[in-house]
Amino acid sequence: MKQNIGKGDRVIRLILAIIMTGLFLGKVVTGTFGLILVILSAVFLLTSLIKFCPIYLPFGIKTNHKK
């Protein structure tokens, strides 16, 4: 797996994951939508940690500009 997520993208994903998890834990969002937010935040966290987004691959998107 080649890394295709840059530092800025990683920070945004981490912030969104924290916000979404906070909304669920604070019971602002509950039910099915809350569960979807938790799953999505887990995906954002995982992709930011491994620096690879499989959705970027077919579109040729790379936010890391290191050679």
N, C-alpha and C positions, 0 to 999 in steps of 0.2 A: 504494500500500500504506500503510495507516495502521498506526502502531506499536501493538502490543497486548501488548508484554512490558515489564514494569516493571524497575526496578533490582534488586530482590531476586531476581526470576526469572532475570534475566541472570546474576547472580553464582552462583546455584545451578547453572545450566546450564554455566557456565565451569568451576566446580569439578568437576562430574561429568565433563565432557569431559577435564579433566586427569587425573582418577583413572582413567578408562577407558583413556585412551591409555597411562598409566603401567603399568597392568596388562598391556596388550598388549606394550609395549616391554620390560617386565621378565620377559616370558615366563611370567607367572603364569597367563594365559589364552591359549590357542593354538587353532589350527584354525579351524573354521567360527565358533565362538562368539567367538573373538578378532577375526575379520574383522567380524562383526556389531557388536561393541563399537567398533571403529575407525570404522565407517560411522556409527553412532549418535553417537559423540563429534564427528564432523565435522558432523553435522546440528545438534547442540547448539551447537557453536561458531558455525556460520553463522547460526542463528536468533538467537543472542545478539548477534551483531555487527550484524545488520540490524534488530533489535528487532521482528521479526515472526514469528509462529508460525502457519502455515496450518492447523494442527489446531485452534487456538483459534477460528478464524473461524466454522465452522458451529455451534459451541456458544455463541457470543457471549461467550466468556471474554476478559477484559481484566485484566491485572495492573498496567498503568500507569493511574494515576488522575489524570493531568494533563488539563486541559480545553483 
